[in-house]
Each structure stands twice: as C-alpha cells, then as structure tokens.
C-alpha cells in the first residue's frame, strides 16, 4: 500500500515538475522573443524622430516608413508569442 | 524650410498611419473568406472561428497601432516615441489577454489561431508594401491607391 502510494506521489510530482518546467520555458521563450523587437522598435523610432527633426518636410514619409518598420519588427514578437501559445496550450 | 521639430513640438503634416491602417483593414476584408475557407477545410468550423478571431486580433492590432501613433504625433514627437514603445508592450499584452480569455473555449483551436496571426500579419504587410509610395508628394499610398480609396468613399 505504502509503496503504491509513494509511486503515485512520485508520478504526480514528476508530472507537476514537467508542467512547471514547460510553463517556465514557454514564458522564457516569449520573454526572450519580445526583447529583440523591443530594442529594434526603440532604435527605429528614435532614428525616425531624429530624421523628422532634421527634415520636417519629410515627416509624412518618415512616419510611413516608421509605421511599417514597427509592424514588421512586431512580427518577430508575434512569432515568439505564437510559439509560446502553441507550447503552453497545445 | 519647415518648422523645427523638437521633442515637445507636435509632428506636423499628414497622418499616413491612419491611411495605411485603413488600407490594410480593407485588404484584410478581401482575404478573410480565403482564411476562413482554408481553416474550415482543415480544422472544421472551430478552425474557421479561430481563424476569424486571429484575423480580428491582427486587424485590431494594426488599427490600435495607427491610432496610438496618430494621436501621440498630434501632441509631441517625444510622446510619439513613448507611444510607439509602450504601445508595443500594451498591444502584446492585449493580444495575450485576448487569447488567454478564450484559451479554454470550445470553439478555439490554437494552431489555426496562431498560424492566422502570423500569416495574416506578415502577408498583409508584404501585400501593403506594393501600394506604399512613401514620397514627399504622397507620403502614404501611391496615387492610384489613394484615388481608388477616395472614389470608394
């Protein structure tokens, strides 16, 4: 009886540990995937504001490029996010 | 020579983000049936619902990004920087919340939902690149796309 209970306990602990490890890894992957685009968007917007300050008449053009640049950079974060939801929920 | 832009001055000129976002949303409406059909054929009705939800998330993400940038540029360049950076975080959090809320719903299939988000986001962006002018005269869309949009309104 006690051996069976111990075996069940170990199995439950193993499953819990695996679940915790899975959640941690998925969270780490999402977090790491968001860092790169965050740096990229910061750099992109900083340079765009600088370009607008240097050439205000080109502000519209720069804003177009900036908006598309932000959207493309964000795609990297979205890919990381989708990997996270697939790891976590599937 | 145009007015000097400092971090506290508003960014003058047209707001191309709103025009581009509207055009992207219009194109998203064109491709929605194709996404629903493919997801529906592979994953069934739940797959189609998930693809529709994914498309809604992508479209709302574009619209929110454009609205935040347009609003903040009307106030100051510094705020626009802040809105771009924190907007990124806020939108990621909103997307996470939107998926977290429906994660256990019966109609949600995660694979088509995730694939739709990636494919629609990137596909719509690459498609939109064909219609972007980014010139001094036409900062947002090419003249043909602009005239089509204005004639449609």
gemmi code that builds the backbone of each chain (N, CA, C; Angstrom):
import gemmi

chains = {
    "A": [
        ("UNK", (0.836, -1.204, 0.000), (0.000, 0.000, 0.000), (0.864, 1.244, 0.000)),
        ("UNK", (1.830, 1.265, 0.909), (2.657, 2.470, 1.024), (3.547, 2.623, -0.210)),
        ("UNK", (3.993, 1.465, -0.774), (4.842, 1.546, -1.979), (4.031, 2.116, -3.139)),
        ("UNK", (2.761, 1.665, -3.252), (1.886, 2.152, -4.327), (1.622, 3.666, -4.169)),
        ("UNK", (1.360, 4.057, -2.927), (1.104, 5.486, -2.675), (2.327, 6.323, -3.001)),
        ("UNK", (3.496, 5.796, -2.627), (4.742, 6.532, -2.915), (4.955, 6.664, -4.421)),
        ("UNK", (4.684, 5.561, -5.141), (4.863, 5.568, -6.599), (3.932, 6.590, -7.249)),
        ("UNK", (2.674, 6.636, -6.774), (1.703, 7.610, -7.307), (2.168, 9.035, -7.043)),
        ("UNK", (2.675, 9.227, -5.793), (3.144, 10.557, -5.402), (4.297, 11.003, -6.294)),
        ("UNK", (5.226, 10.079, -6.550), (6.382, 10.399, -7.392), (5.924, 10.746, -8.799)),
        ("UNK", (4.929, 9.952, -9.296), (4.426, 10.203, -10.651), (3.770, 11.575, -10.737)),
        ("UNK", (2.975, 11.917, -9.703), (2.313, 13.231, -9.689), (3.357, 14.338, -9.621)),
        ("UNK", (4.352, 14.124, -8.768), (5.408, 15.140, -8.651), (6.129, 15.336, -9.970)),
        ("UNK", (6.378, 14.217, -10.659), (7.087, 14.295, -11.932), (6.254, 15.093, -12.945)),
        ("UNK", (4.949, 14.783, -12.969), (4.062, 15.489, -13.908), (4.000, 16.968, -13.572)),
        ("UNK", (3.905, 17.267, -12.257), (3.858, 18.678, -11.855), (5.149, 19.383, -12.239)),
        ("UNK", (6.267, 18.707, -11.994), (7.573, 19.305, -12.318), (7.681, 19.565, -13.819)),
        ("UNK", (7.182, 18.608, -14.601), (7.229, 18.787, -16.059), (6.359, 19.960, -16.487)),
        ("UNK", (5.184, 20.077, -15.863), (4.283, 21.189, -16.204), (4.919, 22.524, -15.849)),
        ("UNK", (5.560, 22.558, -14.666), (6.209, 23.805, -14.238), (7.345, 24.162, -15.197)),
        ("UNK", (8.138, 23.127, -15.543), (9.263, 23.372, -16.459), (8.756, 23.836, -17.818)),
        ("UNK", (7.683, 23.229, -18.290), (7.113, 23.613, -19.589), (6.639, 25.057, -19.585)),
        ("UNK", (5.917, 25.423, -18.503), (5.401, 26.797, -18.409), (6.543, 27.798, -18.322)),
        ("UNK", (7.570, 27.434, -17.535), (8.720, 28.340, -17.388), (9.427, 28.536, -18.723)),
        ("UNK", (9.643, 27.415, -19.435), (10.348, 27.512, -20.723), (9.547, 28.315, -21.733)),
        ("UNK", (8.222, 28.089, -21.754), (7.383, 28.832, -22.699), (7.429, 30.326, -22.376)),
        ("UNK", (7.334, 30.646, -21.085), (7.400, 32.050, -20.667), (8.735, 32.684, -21.010)),
        ("UNK", (9.819, 31.903, -20.790), (11.166, 32.401, -21.131), (11.273, 32.672, -22.625)),
        ("UNK", (10.730, 31.738, -23.431), (10.809, 31.885, -24.887), (10.075, 33.144, -25.329)),
        ("UNK", (8.883, 33.365, -24.746), (8.096, 34.552, -25.101), (8.829, 35.818, -24.680)),
        ("UNK", (9.349, 35.801, -23.455), (10.077, 36.975, -22.957), (11.286, 37.294, -23.813)),
        ("UNK", (12.073, 36.263, -24.137), (13.273, 36.478, -24.954), (12.900, 36.949, -26.357)),
        ("UNK", (11.791, 36.394, -26.881), (11.365, 36.786, -28.231), (10.895, 38.235, -28.269)),
        ("UNK", (10.464, 38.781, -27.131), (9.967, 40.163, -27.112), (11.095, 41.174, -26.918)),
        ("UNK", (12.255, 40.716, -26.426), (13.356, 41.661, -26.160), (13.899, 42.259, -27.467)),
        ("UNK", (14.191, 41.396, -28.427), (14.783, 41.847, -29.699), (13.927, 42.896, -30.401)),
        ("UNK", (12.640, 42.589, -30.653), (11.781, 43.589, -31.277), (11.660, 44.867, -30.445)),
        ("UNK", (11.685, 44.746, -29.120), (11.621, 45.941, -28.265), (12.803, 46.863, -28.535)),
        ("UNK", (14.003, 46.262, -28.590), (15.203, 47.052, -28.897), (15.088, 47.634, -30.315)),
        ("UNK", (14.641, 46.798, -31.246), (14.512, 47.234, -32.645), (13.552, 48.405, -32.790)),
        ("UNK", (12.390, 48.311, -32.130), (11.398, 49.387, -32.244), (11.934, 50.670, -31.590)),
        ("UNK", (12.599, 50.527, -30.464), (13.180, 51.705, -29.816), (14.173, 52.405, -30.727)),
        ("UNK", (15.058, 51.634, -31.332), (16.065, 52.202, -32.242), (15.392, 52.842, -33.452)),
        ("UNK", (14.438, 52.118, -34.021), (13.719, 52.571, -35.229), (13.004, 53.898, -34.979)),
        ("UNK", (12.272, 53.972, -33.867), (11.505, 55.184, -33.587), (12.445, 56.339, -33.249)),
        ("UNK", (13.513, 56.039, -32.512), (14.487, 57.084, -32.186), (15.079, 57.696, -33.447)),
        ("UNK", (15.493, 56.851, -34.364), (16.072, 57.340, -35.620), (15.032, 58.087, -36.449)),
        ("UNK", (13.776, 57.618, -36.413), (12.723, 58.284, -37.179), (12.467, 59.691, -36.641)),
        ("UNK", (12.408, 59.821, -35.315), (12.190, 61.146, -34.725), (13.352, 62.068, -35.068)),
        ("UNK", (14.560, 61.495, -35.068), (15.733, 62.292, -35.449), (15.609, 62.751, -36.912)),
        ("UNK", (15.178, 61.837, -37.774), (15.015, 62.188, -39.194), (13.953, 63.268, -39.363)),
        ("UNK", (12.857, 63.164, -38.586), (11.790, 64.176, -38.675), (12.281, 65.523, -38.164)),
        ("UNK", (13.144, 65.507, -37.130), (13.681, 66.753, -36.605), (14.631, 67.404, -37.607)),
        ("UNK", (15.395, 66.583, -38.306), (16.332, 67.126, -39.296), (15.609, 67.632, -40.541)),
        ("UNK", (14.584, 66.906, -40.963), (13.874, 67.271, -42.195), (12.367, 67.222, -41.967)),
        ("UNK", (11.832, 68.272, -41.358), (10.399, 68.235, -41.002), (9.493, 68.051, -42.213)),
        ("UNK", (9.920, 68.530, -43.381), (9.045, 68.404, -44.561), (8.903, 66.948, -44.998)),
        ("UNK", (9.827, 66.089, -44.550), (9.740, 64.666, -44.909), (9.072, 63.846, -43.807)),
        ("UNK", (8.433, 64.530, -42.850), (7.878, 63.822, -41.687), (6.859, 62.752, -42.099)),
        ("UNK", (6.010, 63.092, -43.080), (4.990, 62.129, -43.509), (5.616, 60.858, -44.059)),
        ("UNK", (6.648, 61.056, -44.887), (7.341, 59.912, -45.486), (8.011, 59.047, -44.408)),
        ("UNK", (8.646, 59.751, -43.469), (9.349, 59.035, -42.394), (8.347, 58.273, -41.530)),
        ("UNK", (7.195, 58.895, -41.289), (6.190, 58.218, -40.443), (5.657, 56.970, -41.126)),
        ("UNK", (5.516, 57.033, -42.449), (5.075, 55.840, -43.186), (6.078, 54.706, -43.013)),
        ("UNK", (7.346, 55.045, -43.231), (8.394, 54.027, -43.092), (8.461, 53.513, -41.659)),
        ("UNK", (8.282, 54.441, -40.706), (8.351, 54.048, -39.298), (7.211, 53.091, -38.935)),
        ("UNK", (6.008, 53.414, -39.400), (4.840, 52.579, -39.076), (5.022, 51.162, -39.632)),
        ("UNK", (5.484, 51.107, -40.888), (5.692, 49.784, -41.489), (6.842, 49.049, -40.797)),
        ("UNK", (7.876, 49.804, -40.440), (9.009, 49.194, -39.736), (8.590, 48.618, -38.397)),
        ("UNK", (7.769, 49.373, -37.683), (7.272, 48.884, -36.383), (6.470, 47.598, -36.592)),
        ("UNK", (5.612, 47.612, -37.626), (4.765, 46.440, -37.869), (5.612, 45.215, -38.241)),
        ("UNK", (6.642, 45.424, -39.064), (7.494, 44.292, -39.441), (8.287, 43.775, -38.233)),
        ("UNK", (8.797, 44.701, -37.437), (9.567, 44.287, -36.256), (8.674, 43.529, -35.273)),
        ("UNK", (7.428, 44.014, -35.170), (6.494, 43.383, -34.245), (6.149, 41.963, -34.672)),
        ("UNK", (6.289, 41.693, -35.967), (6.001, 40.338, -36.448), (6.908, 39.313, -35.756)),
        ("UNK", (8.142, 39.728, -35.447), (9.065, 38.810, -34.755), (8.514, 38.453, -33.376)),
        ("UNK", (8.014, 39.485, -32.688), (7.433, 39.231, -31.360), (6.195, 38.355, -31.477)),
        ("UNK", (5.414, 38.578, -32.528), (4.195, 37.773, -32.705), (4.547, 36.310, -32.971)),
        ("UNK", (5.630, 36.093, -33.727), (6.054, 34.701, -33.975), (6.438, 34.048, -32.645)),
        ("UNK", (7.194, 34.777, -31.826), (7.555, 34.263, -30.496), (6.317, 33.994, -29.660)),
        ("UNK", (5.339, 34.868, -29.768), (4.109, 34.712, -28.987), (3.332, 33.478, -29.432)),
        ("UNK", (3.278, 33.275, -30.750), (2.538, 32.110, -31.259), (3.234, 30.813, -30.838)),
        ("UNK", (4.571, 30.825, -30.866), (5.307, 29.643, -30.379), (4.963, 29.404, -28.908)),
        ("UNK", (4.873, 30.492, -28.151), (4.513, 30.377, -26.729), (3.134, 29.762, -26.543)),
        ("UNK", (2.153, 30.268, -27.291), (0.795, 29.722, -27.067), (0.712, 28.277, -27.543)),
        ("UNK", (1.491, 27.946, -28.574), (1.457, 26.552, -29.031), (2.129, 25.638, -28.006)),
        ("UNK", (3.219, 26.122, -27.389), (3.892, 25.315, -26.359), (3.027, 25.198, -25.105)),
        ("UNK", (2.342, 26.268, -24.782), (1.639, 26.327, -23.500), (0.263, 25.662, -23.562)),
        ("UNK", (-0.451, 25.879, -24.669), (-1.853, 25.464, -24.689), (-2.140, 24.244, -25.556)),
        ("UNK", (-1.190, 23.814, -26.371), (-1.488, 22.672, -27.257), (-0.931, 21.402, -26.646)),
    ],
    "B": [
        ("UNK", (11.627, 76.178, -45.838), (12.042, 75.204, -44.811), (10.920, 75.012, -43.790)),
        ("UNK", (10.675, 73.808, -43.391), (9.582, 73.517, -42.470), (9.921, 73.931, -41.052)),
        ("UNK", (8.906, 73.829, -40.198), (9.125, 74.207, -38.804), (10.027, 73.191, -38.116)),
        ("UNK", (10.782, 73.692, -37.143), (11.692, 72.824, -36.399), (10.878, 71.884, -35.512)),
        ("UNK", (11.244, 70.601, -35.517), (10.555, 69.638, -34.646), (11.443, 69.360, -33.445)),
        ("UNK", (10.967, 69.679, -32.271), (11.678, 69.303, -31.057), (10.873, 68.208, -30.388)),
        ("UNK", (11.415, 67.668, -29.279), (10.713, 66.540, -28.652), (9.368, 66.954, -28.072)),
        ("UNK", (9.193, 68.286, -27.830), (7.923, 68.712, -27.249), (6.965, 69.279, -28.299)),
        ("UNK", (7.465, 69.479, -29.527), (6.595, 70.035, -30.572), (5.812, 68.922, -31.239)),
        ("UNK", (4.606, 69.269, -31.679), (3.822, 68.239, -32.373), (4.406, 68.004, -33.767)),
        ("UNK", (4.197, 66.796, -34.280), (4.682, 66.459, -35.612), (3.637, 66.933, -36.606)),
        ("UNK", (4.025, 67.886, -37.434), (3.052, 68.448, -38.375), (2.984, 67.612, -39.644)),
        ("UNK", (1.951, 67.874, -40.425), (1.812, 67.165, -41.699), (0.737, 66.096, -41.633)),
        ("UNK", (0.604, 65.362, -42.734), (-0.459, 64.347, -42.789), (-0.176, 63.178, -41.842)),
        ("UNK", (-1.220, 62.406, -41.560), (-1.069, 61.225, -40.700), (-1.162, 59.972, -41.564)),
        ("UNK", (-0.018, 59.511, -42.090), (-0.074, 58.381, -43.023), (-0.461, 57.060, -42.366)),
        ("UNK", (-0.240, 56.947, -41.041), (-0.532, 55.663, -40.382), (-2.001, 55.293, -40.524)),
        ("UNK", (-2.855, 56.306, -40.354), (-4.294, 56.021, -40.413), (-4.693, 55.548, -41.813)),
        ("UNK", (-4.112, 56.205, -42.829), (-4.433, 55.816, -44.217), (-3.967, 54.391, -44.490)),
        ("UNK", (-2.754, 54.088, -44.044), (-2.201, 52.743, -44.284), (-3.006, 51.696, -43.524)),
        ("UNK", (-3.337, 51.998, -42.272), (-4.104, 51.032, -41.464), (-5.469, 50.758, -42.098)),
        ("UNK", (-6.109, 51.832, -42.584), (-7.422, 51.654, -43.251), (-7.278, 50.758, -44.481)),
        ("UNK", (-6.192, 50.996, -45.238), (-5.980, 50.196, -46.445), (-5.703, 48.723, -46.093)),
        ("UNK", (-4.939, 48.520, -45.018), (-4.647, 47.146, -44.579), (-5.944, 46.453, -44.150)),
        ("UNK", (-6.792, 47.192, -43.431), (-8.057, 46.599, -42.962), (-8.936, 46.230, -44.166)),
        ("UNK", (-8.909, 47.097, -45.177), (-9.692, 46.819, -46.396), (-9.186, 45.528, -47.060)),
        ("UNK", (-7.867, 45.390, -47.111), (-7.305, 44.174, -47.725), (-7.561, 42.941, -46.854)),
        ("UNK", (-7.592, 43.151, -45.558), (-7.908, 42.030, -44.654), (-9.320, 41.518, -44.930)),
        ("UNK", (-10.216, 42.463, -45.231), (-11.597, 42.048, -45.553), (-11.625, 41.208, -46.835)),
        ("UNK", (-10.741, 41.520, -47.788), (-10.694, 40.747, -49.031), (-10.244, 39.300, -48.772)),
        ("UNK", (-9.238, 39.135, -47.884), (-8.656, 37.798, -47.704), (-9.358, 36.976, -46.624)),
        ("UNK", (-10.258, 37.604, -45.884), (-10.938, 36.870, -44.802), (-11.620, 35.580, -45.289)),
        ("UNK", (-12.388, 35.624, -46.400), (-13.028, 34.376, -46.845), (-12.020, 33.260, -47.130)),
        ("UNK", (-10.866, 33.634, -47.701), (-9.853, 32.616, -48.014), (-9.320, 31.976, -46.734)),
        ("UNK", (-9.050, 32.797, -45.715), (-8.556, 32.266, -44.444), (-9.601, 31.347, -43.813)),
        ("UNK", (-10.844, 31.797, -43.809), (-11.915, 31.005, -43.181), (-12.106, 29.684, -43.917)),
        ("UNK", (-12.012, 29.758, -45.241), (-12.207, 28.552, -46.049), (-11.106, 27.525, -45.771)),
        ("UNK", (-9.859, 28.000, -45.808), (-8.729, 27.072, -45.594), (-8.791, 26.484, -44.183)),
        ("UNK", (-8.984, 27.355, -43.189), (-9.045, 26.869, -41.796), (-10.244, 25.943, -41.607)),
        ("UNK", (-11.348, 26.288, -42.243), (-12.542, 25.456, -42.122), (-12.362, 24.089, -42.759)),
        ("UNK", (-11.675, 24.050, -43.892), (-11.449, 22.769, -44.568), (-10.515, 21.875, -43.773)),
        ("UNK", (-9.503, 22.467, -43.137), (-8.514, 21.649, -42.413), (-8.980, 21.320, -41.000)),
        ("UNK", (-9.490, 22.332, -40.271), (-9.818, 22.116, -38.852), (-11.315, 22.148, -38.548)),
        ("UNK", (-12.123, 22.304, -39.556), (-13.572, 22.325, -39.327), (-14.068, 23.710, -38.916)),
        ("UNK", (-15.313, 23.724, -38.425), (-15.944, 25.003, -38.070), (-15.159, 25.737, -36.979)),
        ("UNK", (-14.663, 24.963, -35.984), (-13.903, 25.604, -34.907), (-12.639, 26.263, -35.436)),
        ("UNK", (-12.034, 25.623, -36.442), (-10.849, 26.214, -37.071), (-11.189, 27.520, -37.759)),
        ("UNK", (-12.340, 27.551, -38.424), (-12.765, 28.785, -39.102), (-13.025, 29.896, -38.082)),
        ("UNK", (-13.685, 29.535, -36.957), (-13.926, 30.539, -35.910), (-12.590, 31.061, -35.356)),
        ("UNK", (-11.648, 30.136, -35.167), (-10.344, 30.542, -34.630), (-9.617, 31.452, -35.604)),
        ("UNK", (-9.688, 31.123, -36.897), (-9.039, 31.972, -37.908), (-9.679, 33.352, -37.928)),
        ("UNK", (-10.998, 33.396, -37.791), (-11.687, 34.695, -37.763), (-11.238, 35.502, -36.546)),
        ("UNK", (-11.094, 34.820, -35.418), (-10.632, 35.504, -34.208), (-9.207, 36.025, -34.392)),
        ("UNK", (-8.349, 35.197, -35.012), (-6.973, 35.607, -35.280), (-6.920, 36.823, -36.191)),
        ("UNK", (-7.745, 36.819, -37.232), (-7.793, 37.964, -38.156), (-8.267, 39.222, -37.437)),
        ("UNK", (-9.248, 39.059, -36.559), (-9.738, 40.207, -35.789), (-8.623, 40.786, -34.922)),
        ("UNK", (-7.850, 39.886, -34.316), (-6.739, 40.350, -33.469), (-5.736, 41.145, -34.309)),
        ("UNK", (-5.386, 40.613, -35.491), (-4.401, 41.279, -36.354), (-4.901, 42.656, -36.790)),
        ("UNK", (-6.147, 42.715, -37.218), (-6.725, 43.977, -37.705), (-6.795, 45.005, -36.567)),
        ("UNK", (-7.244, 44.552, -35.386), (-7.316, 45.466, -34.245), (-5.918, 45.955, -33.854)),
        ("UNK", (-4.929, 45.069, -33.984), (-3.552, 45.439, -33.658), (-3.070, 46.561, -34.572)),
        ("UNK", (-3.312, 46.425, -35.881), (-2.916, 47.478, -36.832), (-3.659, 48.779, -36.520)),
        ("UNK", (-4.956, 48.669, -36.301), (-5.768, 49.870, -36.067), (-5.322, 50.582, -34.790)),
        ("UNK", (-5.054, 49.799, -33.745), (-4.643, 50.400, -32.477), (-3.273, 51.060, -32.608)),
        ("UNK", (-2.350, 50.390, -33.325), (-1.009, 50.961, -33.527), (-1.118, 52.293, -34.259)),
        ("UNK", (-1.915, 52.329, -35.326), (-2.066, 53.563, -36.100), (-2.730, 54.651, -35.264)),
        ("UNK", (-3.770, 54.281, -34.518), (-4.480, 55.278, -33.712), (-3.560, 55.873, -32.647)),
        ("UNK", (-2.763, 55.008, -32.000), (-1.852, 55.491, -30.958), (-0.815, 56.451, -31.533)),
        ("UNK", (-0.231, 56.081, -32.691), (0.807, 56.923, -33.285), (0.226, 58.246, -33.764)),
        ("UNK", (-0.942, 58.199, -34.404), (-1.559, 59.425, -34.911), (-1.918, 60.368, -33.762)),
        ("UNK", (-2.504, 59.790, -32.723), (-2.906, 60.601, -31.568), (-1.687, 61.240, -30.905)),
        ("UNK", (-0.633, 60.426, -30.695), (0.528, 60.949, -29.973), (1.322, 61.942, -30.828)),
        ("UNK", (1.363, 61.742, -32.160), (2.094, 62.678, -33.022), (1.434, 64.045, -33.025)),
        ("UNK", (0.127, 64.087, -32.790), (-0.567, 65.376, -32.727), (-0.202, 66.145, -31.466)),
        ("UNK", (0.366, 65.449, -30.483), (0.727, 66.121, -29.230), (2.213, 66.488, -29.234)),
        ("UNK", (3.084, 65.470, -29.384), (4.517, 65.793, -29.459), (5.303, 64.598, -29.991)),
        ("UNK", (6.495, 64.894, -30.510), (7.354, 63.830, -31.039), (7.824, 62.904, -29.911)),
        ("UNK", (8.071, 63.504, -28.750), (8.504, 62.702, -27.595), (7.438, 61.710, -27.177)),
        ("UNK", (6.188, 62.201, -27.171), (5.083, 61.302, -26.800), (4.913, 60.210, -27.851)),
        ("UNK", (5.184, 60.560, -29.111), (5.081, 59.545, -30.164), (6.090, 58.421, -29.924)),
        ("UNK", (7.294, 58.804, -29.490), (8.296, 57.769, -29.165), (7.795, 56.868, -28.048)),
        ("UNK", (7.271, 57.521, -27.016), (6.736, 56.762, -25.877), (5.584, 55.873, -26.285)),
        ("UNK", (4.708, 56.436, -27.129), (3.533, 55.661, -27.560), (3.951, 54.474, -28.418)),
        ("UNK", (4.988, 54.659, -29.224), (5.443, 53.543, -30.064), (5.999, 52.416, -29.199)),
        ("UNK", (6.815, 52.791, -28.203), (7.440, 51.755, -27.361), (6.439, 51.108, -26.403)),
        ("UNK", (5.722, 51.966, -25.645), (4.786, 51.392, -24.691), (3.567, 50.812, -25.395)),
        ("UNK", (3.260, 51.398, -26.575), (2.176, 50.832, -27.375), (2.478, 49.404, -27.774)),
        ("UNK", (3.748, 49.150, -28.079), (4.178, 47.787, -28.428), (3.914, 46.837, -27.262)),
        ("UNK", (4.321, 47.262, -26.085), (4.102, 46.410, -24.905), (2.611, 46.227, -24.622)),
        ("UNK", (1.875, 47.349, -24.719), (0.443, 47.292, -24.410), (-0.265, 46.377, -25.404)),
        ("UNK", (0.102, 46.493, -26.680), (-0.577, 45.666, -27.693), (-0.236, 44.186, -27.519)),
        ("UNK", (1.045, 43.902, -27.155), (1.388, 42.493, -26.885), (0.575, 41.966, -25.705)),
        ("UNK", (0.444, 42.804, -24.680), (-0.336, 42.395, -23.501), (-1.804, 42.183, -23.879)),
        ("UNK", (-2.312, 43.055, -24.743), (-3.723, 42.919, -25.154), (-3.931, 41.642, -25.972)),
        ("UNK", (-2.963, 41.341, -26.855), (-3.083, 40.117, -27.655), (-3.037, 38.900, -26.726)),
        ("UNK", (-2.114, 38.957, -25.765), (-2.014, 37.861, -24.795), (-3.334, 37.696, -24.039)),
        ("UNK", (-3.890, 38.808, -23.590), (-5.156, 38.754, -22.849), (-6.279, 38.205, -23.733)),
        ("UNK", (-6.303, 38.663, -24.989), (-7.368, 38.217, -25.899), (-7.316, 36.701, -26.088)),
        ("UNK", (-6.110, 36.148, -26.133), (-6.003, 34.692, -26.319), (-6.213, 33.964, -24.992)),
        ("UNK", (-5.717, 34.570, -23.911), (-5.880, 33.958, -22.586), (-7.365, 33.797, -22.236)),
        ("UNK", (-8.148, 34.800, -22.625), (-9.573, 34.768, -22.278), (-10.317, 33.626, -22.979)),
        ("UNK", (-9.863, 33.250, -24.167), (-10.624, 32.239, -24.918), (-9.911, 30.883, -24.961)),
        ("UNK", (-8.815, 30.758, -24.176), (-7.983, 29.559, -24.314), (-8.753, 28.257, -24.080)),
        ("UNK", (-9.729, 28.288, -23.201), (-10.475, 27.064, -22.889), (-11.821, 26.980, -23.600)),
        ("UNK", (-12.097, 27.949, -24.454), (-13.393, 27.936, -25.154), (-13.455, 26.747, -26.118)),
        ("UNK", (-14.660, 26.234, -26.297), (-14.820, 25.025, -27.115), (-14.493, 25.282, -28.585)),
        ("UNK", (-14.699, 26.535, -29.043), (-14.522, 26.824, -30.464), (-13.102, 27.223, -30.832)),
        ("UNK", (-12.209, 27.217, -29.847), (-10.838, 27.666, -30.128), (-9.929, 26.487, -30.442)),
        ("UNK", (-9.268, 26.574, -31.601), (-8.205, 25.626, -31.950), (-6.939, 26.478, -32.082)),
        ("UNK", (-5.953, 26.177, -31.239), (-4.804, 27.077, -31.135), (-3.957, 27.136, -32.410)),
        ("UNK", (-3.824, 26.011, -33.092), (-2.927, 26.001, -34.264), (-3.407, 26.945, -35.372)),
        ("UNK", (-4.662, 26.860, -35.825), (-5.102, 27.823, -36.845), (-5.111, 29.264, -36.342)),
        ("UNK", (-5.398, 29.423, -35.037), (-5.388, 30.775, -34.468), (-3.990, 31.380, -34.561)),
        ("UNK", (-2.993, 30.619, -34.115), (-1.606, 31.114, -34.160), (-1.110, 31.318, -35.577)),
        ("UNK", (-1.390, 30.329, -36.430), (-0.928, 30.449, -37.823), (-1.583, 31.646, -38.514)),
        ("UNK", (-2.866, 31.866, -38.242), (-3.560, 33.006, -38.860), (-2.929, 34.319, -38.426)),
        ("UNK", (-2.583, 34.406, -37.137), (-1.988, 35.661, -36.649), (-0.690, 35.952, -37.403)),
        ("UNK", (0.174, 34.941, -37.512), (1.474, 35.171, -38.169), (1.284, 35.434, -39.664)),
        ("UNK", (0.539, 34.551, -40.331), (0.415, 34.659, -41.792), (-0.327, 35.937, -42.185)),
        ("UNK", (-1.398, 36.248, -41.458), (-2.167, 37.452, -41.810), (-1.343, 38.707, -41.558)),
        ("UNK", (-0.656, 38.750, -40.425), (0.140, 39.941, -40.099), (1.212, 40.176, -41.167)),
        ("UNK", (2.007, 39.138, -41.431), (3.095, 39.299, -42.405), (2.566, 39.441, -43.826)),
        ("UNK", (1.571, 38.633, -44.175), (1.025, 38.663, -45.529), (0.420, 40.018, -45.866)),
        ("UNK", (-0.368, 40.563, -44.929), (-0.988, 41.873, -45.182), (0.075, 42.960, -45.299)),
        ("UNK", (1.120, 42.840, -44.480), (2.183, 43.854, -44.556), (2.910, 43.799, -45.893)),
        ("UNK", (3.281, 42.594, -46.311), (4.003, 42.472, -47.589), (3.105, 42.910, -48.744)),
        ("UNK", (1.824, 42.577, -48.650), (0.885, 42.983, -49.703), (0.783, 44.509, -49.741)),
        ("UNK", (0.718, 45.113, -48.553), (0.578, 46.562, -48.473), (1.803, 47.274, -49.044)),
        ("UNK", (2.950, 46.636, -48.960), (4.181, 47.256, -49.481), (4.057, 47.606, -50.956)),
        ("UNK", (3.229, 46.858, -51.678), (3.027, 47.112, -53.113), (2.366, 48.464, -53.350)),
        ("UNK", (1.610, 48.923, -52.377), (0.799, 50.128, -52.577), (1.350, 51.345, -51.831)),
        ("UNK", (2.499, 51.163, -51.195), (3.087, 52.272, -50.434), (3.934, 53.139, -51.361)),
        ("UNK", (3.729, 54.434, -51.254), (4.505, 55.357, -52.075), (5.713, 55.888, -51.292)),
        ("UNK", (5.451, 56.400, -50.067), (6.496, 56.973, -49.216), (7.331, 58.006, -49.968)),
        ("UNK", (6.666, 58.898, -50.685), (7.369, 60.001, -51.345), (6.898, 61.308, -50.692)),
        ("UNK", (7.564, 62.408, -51.049), (7.182, 63.683, -50.434), (5.764, 64.082, -50.841)),
        ("UNK", (5.426, 63.831, -52.110), (4.100, 64.209, -52.592), (3.010, 63.298, -52.036)),
        ("UNK", (3.316, 62.022, -51.981), (2.343, 61.033, -51.478), (3.013, 60.239, -50.358)),
        ("UNK", (2.945, 60.742, -49.135), (3.673, 60.078, -48.049), (3.142, 58.688, -47.682)),
        ("UNK", (1.882, 58.422, -47.983), (1.324, 57.125, -47.560), (1.203, 56.166, -48.749)),
        ("UNK", (0.076, 56.247, -49.443), (-0.188, 55.303, -50.535), (0.146, 55.912, -51.893)),
        ("UNK", (0.328, 55.056, -52.881), (0.562, 55.525, -54.244), (-0.697, 56.235, -54.751)),
        ("UNK", (-0.558, 57.162, -55.692), (-1.716, 57.940, -56.147), (-2.879, 57.078, -56.628)),
        ("UNK", (-2.596, 55.989, -57.328), (-3.698, 55.161, -57.830), (-4.501, 54.576, -56.674)),
        ("UNK", (-3.779, 54.117, -55.651), (-4.472, 53.548, -54.486), (-5.259, 54.623, -53.758)),
        ("UNK", (-4.696, 55.840, -53.675), (-5.382, 56.941, -52.996), (-6.655, 57.303, -53.746)),
        ("UNK", (-6.562, 57.400, -55.108), (-7.751, 57.794, -55.874), (-8.834, 56.730, -55.780)),
        ("UNK", (-8.404, 55.450, -55.753), (-9.402, 54.377, -55.614), (-10.108, 54.494, -54.264)),
        ("UNK", (-9.304, 54.776, -53.223), (-9.892, 54.869, -51.879), (-10.844, 56.053, -51.790)),
        ("UNK", (-10.432, 57.211, -52.400), (-11.303, 58.390, -52.307), (-12.564, 58.220, -53.152)),
        ("UNK", (-12.442, 57.483, -54.285), (-13.644, 57.271, -55.094), (-14.600, 56.291, -54.429)),
        ("UNK", (-14.039, 55.385, -53.628), (-14.891, 54.428, -52.917), (-15.677, 55.098, -51.799)),
        ("UNK", (-15.136, 56.224, -51.247), (-15.798, 56.865, -50.101), (-16.991, 57.729, -50.508)),
    ],
}
model = gemmi.Model(1)
for chain_id, residues in chains.items():
    chain = gemmi.Chain(chain_id)
    for i, (resn, *xyz) in enumerate(residues, 1):
        res = gemmi.Residue()
        res.name, res.seqid = resn, gemmi.SeqId(i, " ")
        for name, pos in zip(("N", "CA", "C"), xyz):
            atom = gemmi.Atom()
            atom.name, atom.element = name, gemmi.Element(name[0])
            atom.pos, atom.b_iso = gemmi.Position(*pos), 0.0
            res.add_atom(atom)
        chain.add_residue(res)
    model.add_chain(chain)
structure = gemmi.Structure()
structure.add_model(model)
structure.setup_entities()
